[in-house]
């Protein structure tokens, strides 16, 4: 029983920390571009134009936002 007096506050602190990290990630834009990495993997990293996939995804994303 005394272990619960330690484990419950630790669990609450961990949950609060996880919630804070999640909201920090959302506020800092970590989830803004979900299509860019998916398109970027199709291009060779050595290719200087490999950013084209990211640009293409951004065009589609901005087009989708305008349609909505």
PDB file of N, H, CA, C and O in Angstrom:
ATOM      1  N   UNK A   1       0.805  -1.208   0.000  1.00  0.00           N
ATOM      2  CA  UNK A   1       0.000   0.000   0.000  1.00  0.00           C
ATOM      3  C   UNK A   1       0.851   1.276   0.000  1.00  0.00           C
ATOM      4  O   UNK A   1       0.528   2.219  -0.722  1.00  0.00           O
ATOM      5  N   UNK A   2       1.914   1.328   0.780  1.00  0.00           N
ATOM      6  H   UNK A   2       2.177   0.562   1.367  1.00  0.00           H
ATOM      7  CA  UNK A   2       2.735   2.557   0.754  1.00  0.00           C
ATOM      8  C   UNK A   2       3.372   2.817  -0.621  1.00  0.00           C
ATOM      9  O   UNK A   2       3.689   3.958  -0.956  1.00  0.00           O
ATOM     10  N   UNK A   3       3.552   1.769  -1.399  1.00  0.00           N
ATOM     11  H   UNK A   3       3.294   0.842  -1.127  1.00  0.00           H
ATOM     12  CA  UNK A   3       4.136   1.962  -2.729  1.00  0.00           C
ATOM     13  C   UNK A   3       3.202   2.770  -3.629  1.00  0.00           C
ATOM     14  O   UNK A   3       3.657   3.488  -4.519  1.00  0.00           O
ATOM     15  N   UNK A   4       1.907   2.649  -3.394  1.00  0.00           N
ATOM     16  H   UNK A   4       1.538   2.066  -2.671  1.00  0.00           H
ATOM     17  CA  UNK A   4       0.952   3.414  -4.189  1.00  0.00           C
ATOM     18  C   UNK A   4       1.093   4.920  -3.960  1.00  0.00           C
ATOM     19  O   UNK A   4       0.819   5.713  -4.861  1.00  0.00           O
ATOM     20  N   UNK A   5       1.514   5.310  -2.770  1.00  0.00           N
ATOM     21  H   UNK A   5       1.736   4.666  -2.038  1.00  0.00           H
ATOM     22  CA  UNK A   5       1.705   6.728  -2.473  1.00  0.00           C
ATOM     23  C   UNK A   5       2.843   7.319  -3.310  1.00  0.00           C
ATOM     24  O   UNK A   5       2.905   8.532  -3.506  1.00  0.00           O
ATOM     25  N   UNK A   6       3.723   6.481  -3.791  1.00  0.00           N
ATOM     26  H   UNK A   6       3.673   5.495  -3.632  1.00  0.00           H
ATOM     27  CA  UNK A   6       4.816   6.929  -4.649  1.00  0.00           C
ATOM     28  C   UNK A   6       4.460   6.733  -6.118  1.00  0.00           C
ATOM     29  O   UNK A   6       4.717   7.613  -6.939  1.00  0.00           O
ATOM     30  N   UNK A   7       3.878   5.602  -6.451  1.00  0.00           N
ATOM     31  H   UNK A   7       3.669   4.887  -5.783  1.00  0.00           H
ATOM     32  CA  UNK A   7       3.623   5.270  -7.850  1.00  0.00           C
ATOM     33  C   UNK A   7       2.521   6.127  -8.486  1.00  0.00           C
ATOM     34  O   UNK A   7       2.628   6.486  -9.659  1.00  0.00           O
ATOM     35  N   UNK A   8       1.492   6.452  -7.750  1.00  0.00           N
ATOM     36  H   UNK A   8       1.406   6.161  -6.798  1.00  0.00           H
ATOM     37  CA  UNK A   8       0.401   7.254  -8.319  1.00  0.00           C
ATOM     38  C   UNK A   8       0.870   8.662  -8.684  1.00  0.00           C
ATOM     39  O   UNK A   8       0.578   9.112  -9.792  1.00  0.00           O
ATOM     40  N   UNK A   9       1.580   9.379  -7.814  1.00  0.00           N
ATOM     41  H   UNK A   9       1.817   9.013  -6.914  1.00  0.00           H
ATOM     42  CA  UNK A   9       2.085  10.697  -8.238  1.00  0.00           C
ATOM     43  C   UNK A   9       3.069  10.616  -9.411  1.00  0.00           C
ATOM     44  O   UNK A   9       3.064  11.482 -10.286  1.00  0.00           O
ATOM     45  N   UNK A  10       3.898   9.595  -9.429  1.00  0.00           N
ATOM     46  H   UNK A  10       3.902   8.891  -8.719  1.00  0.00           H
ATOM     47  CA  UNK A  10       4.832   9.428 -10.548  1.00  0.00           C
ATOM     48  C   UNK A  10       4.062   9.200 -11.844  1.00  0.00           C
ATOM     49  O   UNK A  10       4.409   9.766 -12.880  1.00  0.00           O
ATOM     50  N   UNK A  11       3.024   8.379 -11.793  1.00  0.00           N
ATOM     51  H   UNK A  11       2.742   7.919 -10.951  1.00  0.00           H
ATOM     52  CA  UNK A  11       2.211   8.123 -12.987  1.00  0.00           C
ATOM     53  C   UNK A  11       1.515   9.403 -13.447  1.00  0.00           C
ATOM     54  O   UNK A  11       1.448   9.675 -14.646  1.00  0.00           O
ATOM     55  N   UNK A  12       1.000  10.185 -12.511  1.00  0.00           N
ATOM     56  H   UNK A  12       1.055   9.965 -11.537  1.00  0.00           H
ATOM     57  CA  UNK A  12       0.348  11.446 -12.874  1.00  0.00           C
ATOM     58  C   UNK A  12       1.331  12.434 -13.495  1.00  0.00           C
ATOM     59  O   UNK A  12       0.990  13.152 -14.435  1.00  0.00           O
ATOM     60  N   UNK A  13       2.539  12.468 -12.970  1.00  0.00           N
ATOM     61  H   UNK A  13       2.816  11.885 -12.206  1.00  0.00           H
ATOM     62  CA  UNK A  13       3.564  13.351 -13.534  1.00  0.00           C
ATOM     63  C   UNK A  13       3.922  12.903 -14.946  1.00  0.00           C
ATOM     64  O   UNK A  13       4.079  13.742 -15.833  1.00  0.00           O
ATOM     65  N   UNK A  14       4.053  11.600 -15.169  1.00  0.00           N
ATOM     66  H   UNK A  14       3.925  10.919 -14.448  1.00  0.00           H
ATOM     67  CA  UNK A  14       4.371  11.085 -16.506  1.00  0.00           C
ATOM     68  C   UNK A  14       3.257  11.383 -17.504  1.00  0.00           C
ATOM     69  O   UNK A  14       3.530  11.739 -18.650  1.00  0.00           O
ATOM     70  N   UNK A  15       2.015  11.243 -17.080  1.00  0.00           N
ATOM     71  H   UNK A  15       1.792  10.954 -16.148  1.00  0.00           H
ATOM     72  CA  UNK A  15       0.888  11.557 -17.960  1.00  0.00           C
ATOM     73  C   UNK A  15       0.878  13.046 -18.291  1.00  0.00           C
ATOM     74  O   UNK A  15       0.682  13.422 -19.447  1.00  0.00           O
ATOM     75  N   UNK A  16       1.086  13.886 -17.298  1.00  0.00           N
ATOM     76  H   UNK A  16       1.245  13.580 -16.359  1.00  0.00           H
ATOM     77  CA  UNK A  16       1.123  15.328 -17.537  1.00  0.00           C
ATOM     78  C   UNK A  16       2.272  15.687 -18.476  1.00  0.00           C
ATOM     79  O   UNK A  16       2.114  16.540 -19.350  1.00  0.00           O
ATOM     80  N   UNK A  17       3.416  15.051 -18.306  1.00  0.00           N
ATOM     81  H   UNK A  17       3.545  14.358 -17.596  1.00  0.00           H
ATOM     82  CA  UNK A  17       4.556  15.297 -19.188  1.00  0.00           C
ATOM     83  C   UNK A  17       4.244  14.856 -20.618  1.00  0.00           C
ATOM     84  O   UNK A  17       4.591  15.562 -21.565  1.00  0.00           O
ATOM     85  N   UNK A  18       3.600  13.714 -20.789  1.00  0.00           N
ATOM     86  H   UNK A  18       3.318  13.141 -20.020  1.00  0.00           H
ATOM     87  CA  UNK A  18       3.239  13.238 -22.126  1.00  0.00           C
ATOM     88  C   UNK A  18       2.248  14.181 -22.791  1.00  0.00           C
ATOM     89  O   UNK A  18       2.361  14.447 -23.988  1.00  0.00           O
ATOM     90  N   UNK A  19       1.291  14.685 -22.048  1.00  0.00           N
ATOM     91  H   UNK A  19       1.199  14.469 -21.076  1.00  0.00           H
ATOM     92  CA  UNK A  19       0.313  15.632 -22.603  1.00  0.00           C
ATOM     93  C   UNK A  19       1.013  16.932 -22.996  1.00  0.00           C
ATOM     94  O   UNK A  19       0.731  17.498 -24.053  1.00  0.00           O
ATOM     95  N   UNK A  20       1.923  17.402 -22.147  1.00  0.00           N
ATOM     96  H   UNK A  20       2.153  16.943 -21.289  1.00  0.00           H
ATOM     97  CA  UNK A  20       2.653  18.625 -22.456  1.00  0.00           C
ATOM     98  C   UNK A  20       3.501  18.455 -23.718  1.00  0.00           C
ATOM     99  O   UNK A  20       3.535  19.352 -24.561  1.00  0.00           O
ATOM    100  N   UNK A  21       4.185  17.314 -23.858  1.00  0.00           N
ATOM    101  H   UNK A  21       4.157  16.586 -23.174  1.00  0.00           H
ATOM    102  CA  UNK A  21       5.005  17.061 -25.045  1.00  0.00           C
ATOM    103  C   UNK A  21       4.128  16.999 -26.295  1.00  0.00           C
ATOM    104  O   UNK A  21       4.516  17.509 -27.346  1.00  0.00           O
ATOM    105  N   UNK A  22       2.963  16.387 -26.193  1.00  0.00           N
ATOM    106  H   UNK A  22       2.647  15.973 -25.339  1.00  0.00           H
ATOM    107  CA  UNK A  22       2.060  16.317 -27.332  1.00  0.00           C
ATOM    108  C   UNK A  22       1.620  17.710 -27.770  1.00  0.00           C
ATOM    109  O   UNK A  22       1.677  18.028 -28.958  1.00  0.00           O
ATOM    110  N   UNK A  23       1.187  18.538 -26.834  1.00  0.00           N
ATOM    111  H   UNK A  23       1.141  18.279 -25.869  1.00  0.00           H
ATOM    112  CA  UNK A  23       0.744  19.880 -27.195  1.00  0.00           C
ATOM    113  C   UNK A  23       1.899  20.736 -27.698  1.00  0.00           C
ATOM    114  O   UNK A  23       1.709  21.575 -28.579  1.00  0.00           O
ATOM    115  N   UNK A  24       3.094  20.535 -27.148  1.00  0.00           N
ATOM    116  H   UNK A  24       3.249  19.854 -26.432  1.00  0.00           H
ATOM    117  CA  UNK A  24       4.258  21.245 -27.655  1.00  0.00           C
ATOM    118  C   UNK A  24       4.513  20.861 -29.112  1.00  0.00           C
ATOM    119  O   UNK A  24       4.787  21.731 -29.940  1.00  0.00           O
ATOM    120  N   UNK A  25       4.428  19.576 -29.432  1.00  0.00           N
ATOM    121  H   UNK A  25       4.206  18.870 -28.760  1.00  0.00           H
ATOM    122  CA  UNK A  25       4.657  19.107 -30.800  1.00  0.00           C
ATOM    123  C   UNK A  25       3.620  19.688 -31.753  1.00  0.00           C
ATOM    124  O   UNK A  25       3.960  20.087 -32.867  1.00  0.00           O
ATOM    125  N   UNK A  26       2.385  19.739 -31.338  1.00  0.00           N
ATOM    126  H   UNK A  26       2.109  19.414 -30.433  1.00  0.00           H
ATOM    127  CA  UNK A  26       1.332  20.306 -32.191  1.00  0.00           C
ATOM    128  C   UNK A  26       1.565  21.802 -32.394  1.00  0.00           C
ATOM    129  O   UNK A  26       1.447  22.296 -33.515  1.00  0.00           O
ATOM    130  N   UNK A  27       1.893  22.525 -31.331  1.00  0.00           N
ATOM    131  H   UNK A  27       1.990  22.123 -30.420  1.00  0.00           H
ATOM    132  CA  UNK A  27       2.105  23.970 -31.434  1.00  0.00           C
ATOM    133  C   UNK A  27       3.343  24.321 -32.250  1.00  0.00           C
ATOM    134  O   UNK A  27       3.380  25.365 -32.901  1.00  0.00           O
ATOM    135  N   UNK A  28       4.359  23.454 -32.221  1.00  0.00           N
ATOM    136  H   UNK A  28       4.329  22.606 -31.692  1.00  0.00           H
ATOM    137  CA  UNK A  28       5.594  23.767 -32.955  1.00  0.00           C
ATOM    138  C   UNK A  28       5.537  23.304 -34.400  1.00  0.00           C
ATOM    139  O   UNK A  28       6.514  23.463 -35.133  1.00  0.00           O
ATOM    140  N   UNK A  29       4.411  22.734 -34.828  1.00  0.00           N
ATOM    141  H   UNK A  29       3.618  22.606 -34.233  1.00  0.00           H
ATOM    142  CA  UNK A  29       4.238  22.388 -36.231  1.00  0.00           C
ATOM    143  C   UNK A  29       4.753  21.020 -36.625  1.00  0.00           C
ATOM    144  O   UNK A  29       4.994  20.777 -37.807  1.00  0.00           O
ATOM    145  N   UNK A  30       4.927  20.130 -35.681  1.00  0.00           N
ATOM    146  H   UNK A  30       4.731  20.327 -34.721  1.00  0.00           H
ATOM    147  CA  UNK A  30       5.452  18.801 -35.999  1.00  0.00           C
ATOM    148  C   UNK A  30       4.499  17.999 -36.872  1.00  0.00           C
ATOM    149  O   UNK A  30       4.934  17.103 -37.595  1.00  0.00           O
ATOM    150  N   UNK A  31       3.225  18.300 -36.818  1.00  0.00           N
ATOM    151  H   UNK A  31       2.871  19.027 -36.231  1.00  0.00           H
ATOM    152  CA  UNK A  31       2.238  17.530 -37.580  1.00  0.00           C
ATOM    153  C   UNK A  31       1.666  18.311 -38.766  1.00  0.00           C
ATOM    154  O   UNK A  31       0.648  17.915 -39.336  1.00  0.00           O
ATOM    155  N   UNK A  32       2.309  19.406 -39.135  1.00  0.00           N
ATOM    156  H   UNK A  32       3.135  19.727 -38.672  1.00  0.00           H
ATOM    157  CA  UNK A  32       1.778  20.236 -40.214  1.00  0.00           C
ATOM    158  C   UNK A  32       1.899  19.587 -41.587  1.00  0.00           C
ATOM    159  O   UNK A  32       0.954  19.627 -42.375  1.00  0.00           O
ATOM    160  N   UNK A  33       3.044  18.993 -41.881  1.00  0.00           N
ATOM    161  H   UNK A  33       3.812  18.960 -41.241  1.00  0.00           H
ATOM    162  CA  UNK A  33       3.292  18.441 -43.217  1.00  0.00           C
ATOM    163  C   UNK A  33       3.373  16.923 -43.130  1.00  0.00           C
ATOM    164  O   UNK A  33       4.437  16.369 -42.854  1.00  0.00           O
ATOM    165  N   UNK A  34       2.259  16.259 -43.364  1.00  0.00           N
ATOM    166  H   UNK A  34       1.395  16.710 -43.588  1.00  0.00           H
ATOM    167  CA  UNK A  34       2.240  14.810 -43.298  1.00  0.00           C
ATOM    168  C   UNK A  34       2.543  14.163 -44.646  1.00  0.00           C
ATOM    169  O   UNK A  34       2.920  12.993 -44.702  1.00  0.00           O
ATOM    170  N   UNK A  35       2.381  14.919 -45.733  1.00  0.00           N
ATOM    171  H   UNK A  35       2.075  15.870 -45.688  1.00  0.00           H
ATOM    172  CA  UNK A  35       2.605  14.359 -47.065  1.00  0.00           C
ATOM    173  C   UNK A  35       4.039  14.522 -47.552  1.00  0.00           C
ATOM    174  O   UNK A  35       4.497  13.728 -48.374  1.00  0.00           O
ATOM    175  N   UNK A  36       4.747  15.513 -47.076  1.00  0.00           N
ATOM    176  H   UNK A  36       4.376  16.158 -46.408  1.00  0.00           H
ATOM    177  CA  UNK A  36       6.104  15.788 -47.545  1.00  0.00           C
ATOM    178  C   UNK A  36       7.057  14.615 -47.386  1.00  0.00           C
ATOM    179  O   UNK A  36       7.698  14.227 -48.363  1.00  0.00           O
ATOM    180  N   UNK A  37       7.178  14.034 -46.197  1.00  0.00           N
ATOM    181  H   UNK A  37       6.657  14.350 -45.404  1.00  0.00           H
ATOM    182  CA  UNK A  37       8.086  12.903 -46.046  1.00  0.00           C
ATOM    183  C   UNK A  37       7.673  11.693 -46.888  1.00  0.00           C
ATOM    184  O   UNK A  37       8.529  10.935 -47.344  1.00  0.00           O
ATOM    185  N   UNK A  38       6.387  11.512 -47.093  1.00  0.00           N
ATOM    186  H   UNK A  38       5.691  12.128 -46.723  1.00  0.00           H
ATOM    187  CA  UNK A  38       5.934  10.390 -47.910  1.00  0.00           C
ATOM    188  C   UNK A  38       6.370  10.568 -49.356  1.00  0.00           C
ATOM    189  O   UNK A  38       6.731   9.592 -50.013  1.00  0.00           O
ATOM    190  N   UNK A  39       6.344  11.785 -49.859  1.00  0.00           N
ATOM    191  H   UNK A  39       6.051  12.578 -49.325  1.00  0.00           H
ATOM    192  CA  UNK A  39       6.787  12.040 -51.228  1.00  0.00           C
ATOM    193  C   UNK A  39       8.311  12.116 -51.308  1.00  0.00           C
ATOM    194  O   UNK A  39       8.904  11.743 -52.321  1.00  0.00           O
ATOM    195  N   UNK A  40       8.933  12.594 -50.251  1.00  0.00           N
ATOM    196  H   UNK A  40       8.451  12.897 -49.428  1.00  0.00           H
ATOM    197  CA  UNK A  40      10.377  12.770 -50.250  1.00  0.00           C
ATOM    198  C   UNK A  40      11.120  11.442 -50.330  1.00  0.00           C
ATOM    199  O   UNK A  40      12.224  11.388 -50.871  1.00  0.00           O
ATOM    200  N   UNK A  41      10.545  10.389 -49.808  1.00  0.00           N
ATOM    201  H   UNK A  41       9.648  10.433 -49.368  1.00  0.00           H
ATOM    202  CA  UNK A  41      11.218   9.094 -49.808  1.00  0.00           C
ATOM    203  C   UNK A  41      11.348   8.535 -51.226  1.00  0.00           C
ATOM    204  O   UNK A  41      12.174   7.655 -51.468  1.00  0.00           O
ATOM    205  N   UNK A  42      10.557   9.027 -52.147  1.00  0.00           N
ATOM    206  H   UNK A  42       9.886   9.742 -51.951  1.00  0.00           H
ATOM    207  CA  UNK A  42      10.611   8.547 -53.523  1.00  0.00           C
ATOM    208  C   UNK A  42      11.806   9.103 -54.289  1.00  0.00           C
ATOM    209  O   UNK A  42      12.127   8.610 -55.370  1.00  0.00           O
ATOM    210  N   UNK A  43      12.466  10.118 -53.749  1.00  0.00           N
ATOM    211  H   UNK A  43      12.205  10.519 -52.871  1.00  0.00           H
ATOM    212  CA  UNK A  43      13.567  10.762 -54.431  1.00  0.00           C
ATOM    213  C   UNK A  43      14.887  10.400 -53.775  1.00  0.00           C
ATOM    214  O   UNK A  43      14.954  10.187 -52.565  1.00  0.00           O
ATOM    215  N   UNK A  44      15.936  10.334 -54.583  1.00  0.00           N
ATOM    216  H   UNK A  44      15.882  10.507 -55.566  1.00  0.00           H
ATOM    217  CA  UNK A  44      17.269  10.009 -54.101  1.00  0.00           C
ATOM    218  C   UNK A  44      17.814  11.165 -53.274  1.00  0.00           C
ATOM    219  O   UNK A  44      17.681  12.325 -53.663  1.00  0.00           O
ATOM    220  N   UNK A  45      18.431  10.854 -52.128  1.00  0.00           N
ATOM    221  H   UNK A  45      18.539   9.911 -51.811  1.00  0.00           H
ATOM    222  CA  UNK A  45      18.973  11.904 -51.271  1.00  0.00           C
ATOM    223  C   UNK A  45      20.138  12.633 -51.935  1.00  0.00           C
ATOM    224  O   UNK A  45      20.379  13.802 -51.637  1.00  0.00           O
ATOM    225  N   UNK A  46      20.853  11.973 -52.815  1.00  0.00           N
ATOM    226  H   UNK A  46      20.657  11.023 -53.057  1.00  0.00           H
ATOM    227  CA  UNK A  46      21.982  12.595 -53.489  1.00  0.00           C
ATOM    228  C   UNK A  46      21.536  13.532 -54.609  1.00  0.00           C
ATOM    229  O   UNK A  46      22.319  14.358 -55.077  1.00  0.00           O
ATOM    230  N   UNK A  47      20.306  13.408 -55.031  1.00  0.00           N
ATOM    231  H   UNK A  47      19.669  12.737 -54.651  1.00  0.00           H
ATOM    232  CA  UNK A  47      19.773  14.242 -56.100  1.00  0.00           C
ATOM    233  C   UNK A  47      19.511  15.652 -55.556  1.00  0.00           C
ATOM    234  O   UNK A  47      18.769  15.799 -54.585  1.00  0.00           O
ATOM    235  N   UNK A  48      20.093  16.676 -56.150  1.00  0.00           N
ATOM    236  H   UNK A  48      20.696  16.557 -56.939  1.00  0.00           H
ATOM    237  CA  UNK A  48      19.876  18.032 -55.623  1.00  0.00           C
ATOM    238  C   UNK A  48      18.427  18.496 -55.761  1.00  0.00           C
ATOM    239  O   UNK A  48      18.020  19.465 -55.120  1.00  0.00           O
ATOM    240  N   UNK A  49      17.661  17.817 -56.584  1.00  0.00           N
ATOM    241  H   UNK A  49      17.992  17.030 -57.106  1.00  0.00           H
ATOM    242  CA  UNK A  49      16.264  18.206 -56.772  1.00  0.00           C
ATOM    243  C   UNK A  49      15.310  17.343 -55.955  1.00  0.00           C
ATOM    244  O   UNK A  49      14.109  17.329 -56.224  1.00  0.00           O
ATOM    245  N   UNK A  50      15.831  16.618 -54.951  1.00  0.00           N
ATOM    246  H   UNK A  50      16.806  16.630 -54.732  1.00  0.00           H
ATOM    247  CA  UNK A  50      14.962  15.708 -54.200  1.00  0.00           C
ATOM    248  C   UNK A  50      13.916  16.443 -53.364  1.00  0.00           C
ATOM    249  O   UNK A  50      12.971  15.825 -52.874  1.00  0.00           O
ATOM    250  N   UNK A  51      14.073  17.724 -53.200  1.00  0.00           N
ATOM    251  H   UNK A  51      14.840  18.226 -53.598  1.00  0.00           H
ATOM    252  CA  UNK A  51      13.073  18.514 -52.484  1.00  0.00           C
ATOM    253  C   UNK A  51      11.810  18.702 -53.320  1.00  0.00           C
ATOM    254  O   UNK A  51      10.812  19.231 -52.832  1.00  0.00           O
ATOM    255  N   UNK A  52      11.854  18.274 -54.567  1.00  0.00           N
ATOM    256  H   UNK A  52      12.665  17.844 -54.963  1.00  0.00           H
ATOM    257  CA  UNK A  52      10.694  18.438 -55.444  1.00  0.00           C
ATOM    258  C   UNK A  52       9.484  17.702 -54.892  1.00  0.00           C
ATOM    259  O   UNK A  52       8.356  18.173 -55.044  1.00  0.00           O
ATOM    260  N   UNK A  53       9.693  16.569 -54.260  1.00  0.00           N
ATOM    261  H   UNK A  53      10.609  16.187 -54.137  1.00  0.00           H
ATOM    262  CA  UNK A  53       8.572  15.835 -53.683  1.00  0.00           C
ATOM    263  C   UNK A  53       7.916  16.602 -52.558  1.00  0.00           C
ATOM    264  O   UNK A  53       6.693  16.591 -52.417  1.00  0.00           O
ATOM    265  N   UNK A  54       8.723  17.265 -51.762  1.00  0.00           N
ATOM    266  H   UNK A  54       9.716  17.275 -51.877  1.00  0.00           H
ATOM    267  CA  UNK A  54       8.181  18.062 -50.666  1.00  0.00           C
ATOM    268  C   UNK A  54       7.400  19.242 -51.238  1.00  0.00           C
ATOM    269  O   UNK A  54       6.311  19.561 -50.761  1.00  0.00           O
ATOM    270  N   UNK A  55       7.957  19.886 -52.256  1.00  0.00           N
ATOM    271  H   UNK A  55       8.842  19.627 -52.644  1.00  0.00           H
ATOM    272  CA  UNK A  55       7.257  21.020 -52.877  1.00  0.00           C
ATOM    273  C   UNK A  55       5.941  20.572 -53.503  1.00  0.00           C
ATOM    274  O   UNK A  55       4.931  21.269 -53.410  1.00  0.00           O
ATOM    275  N   UNK A  56       5.962  19.407 -54.138  1.00  0.00           N
ATOM    276  H   UNK A  56       6.782  18.841 -54.213  1.00  0.00           H
ATOM    277  CA  UNK A  56       4.746  18.882 -54.760  1.00  0.00           C
ATOM    278  C   UNK A  56       3.685  18.594 -53.691  1.00  0.00           C
ATOM    279  O   UNK A  56       2.503  18.876 -53.893  1.00  0.00           O
ATOM    280  N   UNK A  57       4.102  18.044 -52.581  1.00  0.00           N
ATOM    281  H   UNK A  57       5.062  17.815 -52.417  1.00  0.00           H
ATOM    282  CA  UNK A  57       3.159  17.746 -51.500  1.00  0.00           C
ATOM    283  C   UNK A  57       2.585  19.035 -50.924  1.00  0.00           C
ATOM    284  O   UNK A  57       1.407  19.089 -50.571  1.00  0.00           O
ATOM    285  N   UNK A  58       3.413  20.071 -50.827  1.00  0.00           N
ATOM    286  H   UNK A  58       4.370  20.028 -51.114  1.00  0.00           H
ATOM    287  CA  UNK A  58       2.926  21.337 -50.300  1.00  0.00           C
ATOM    288  C   UNK A  58       1.917  21.967 -51.252  1.00  0.00           C
ATOM    289  O   UNK A  58       0.961  22.606 -50.812  1.00  0.00           O
ATOM    290  N   UNK A  59       2.125  21.791 -52.550  1.00  0.00           N
ATOM    291  H   UNK A  59       2.902  21.272 -52.907  1.00  0.00           H
ATOM    292  CA  UNK A  59       1.162  22.309 -53.520  1.00  0.00           C
ATOM    293  C   UNK A  59      -0.182  21.617 -53.357  1.00  0.00           C
ATOM    294  O   UNK A  59      -1.233  22.256 -53.390  1.00  0.00           O
ATOM    295  N   UNK A  60      -0.132  20.274 -53.177  1.00  0.00           N
ATOM    296  H   UNK A  60       0.723  19.755 -53.151  1.00  0.00           H
ATOM    297  CA  UNK A  60      -1.382  19.534 -53.003  1.00  0.00           C
ATOM    298  C   UNK A  60      -2.055  19.906 -51.687  1.00  0.00           C
ATOM    299  O   UNK A  60      -3.280  20.012 -51.621  1.00  0.00           O
ATOM    300  N   UNK A  61      -1.259  20.104 -50.645  1.00  0.00           N
ATOM    301  H   UNK A  61      -0.264  20.017 -50.699  1.00  0.00           H
ATOM    302  CA  UNK A  61      -1.815  20.450 -49.344  1.00  0.00           C
ATOM    303  C   UNK A  61      -2.477  21.822 -49.394  1.00  0.00           C
ATOM    304  O   UNK A  61      -3.576  22.005 -48.870  1.00  0.00           O
ATOM    305  N   UNK A  62      -1.806  22.786 -50.023  1.00  0.00           N
ATOM    306  H   UNK A  62      -0.913  22.638 -50.449  1.00  0.00           H
ATOM    307  CA  UNK A  62      -2.398  24.129 -50.091  1.00  0.00           C
ATOM    308  C   UNK A  62      -3.640  24.115 -50.986  1.00  0.00           C
ATOM    309  O   UNK A  62      -4.593  24.854 -50.740  1.00  0.00           O
ATOM    310  N   UNK A  63      -3.628  23.277 -52.018  1.00  0.00           N
ATOM    311  H   UNK A  63      -2.854  22.676 -52.218  1.00  0.00           H
ATOM    312  CA  UNK A  63      -4.805  23.163 -52.883  1.00  0.00           C
ATOM    313  C   UNK A  63      -5.971  22.574 -52.108  1.00  0.00           C
ATOM    314  O   UNK A  63      -7.107  23.027 -52.247  1.00  0.00           O
ATOM    315  N   UNK A  64      -5.687  21.542 -51.275  1.00  0.00           N
ATOM    316  H   UNK A  64      -4.764  21.174 -51.162  1.00  0.00           H
ATOM    317  CA  UNK A  64      -6.736  20.932 -50.465  1.00  0.00           C
ATOM    318  C   UNK A  64      -7.309  21.926 -49.457  1.00  0.00           C
ATOM    319  O   UNK A  64      -8.512  21.928 -49.196  1.00  0.00           O
ATOM    320  N   UNK A  65      -6.447  22.767 -48.894  1.00  0.00           N
ATOM    321  H   UNK A  65      -5.469  22.765 -49.106  1.00  0.00           H
ATOM    322  CA  UNK A  65      -6.917  23.749 -47.922  1.00  0.00           C
ATOM    323  C   UNK A  65      -7.809  24.789 -48.586  1.00  0.00           C
ATOM    324  O   UNK A  65      -8.781  25.254 -47.991  1.00  0.00           O
ATOM    325  N   UNK A  66      -7.471  25.159 -49.841  1.00  0.00           N
ATOM    326  H   UNK A  66      -6.681  24.782 -50.325  1.00  0.00           H
ATOM    327  CA  UNK A  66      -8.283  26.139 -50.552  1.00  0.00           C
ATOM    328  C   UNK A  66      -9.640  25.561 -50.907  1.00  0.00           C
ATOM    329  O   UNK A  66     -10.642  26.277 -50.919  1.00  0.00           O
ATOM    330  N   UNK A  67      -9.676  24.253 -51.200  1.00  0.00           N
ATOM    331  H   UNK A  67      -8.862  23.672 -51.190  1.00  0.00           H
ATOM    332  CA  UNK A  67     -10.933  23.603 -51.558  1.00  0.00           C
ATOM    333  C   UNK A  67     -11.857  23.454 -50.369  1.00  0.00           C
ATOM    334  O   UNK A  67     -13.077  23.426 -50.528  1.00  0.00           O
ATOM    335  N   UNK A  68     -11.288  23.358 -49.177  1.00  0.00           N
ATOM    336  H   UNK A  68     -10.296  23.381 -49.047  1.00  0.00           H
ATOM    337  CA  UNK A  68     -12.104  23.102 -47.979  1.00  0.00           C
ATOM    338  C   UNK A  68     -12.846  24.310 -47.496  1.00  0.00           C
ATOM    339  O   UNK A  68     -13.567  24.235 -46.501  1.00  0.00           O
TER     340      UNK A  68
END
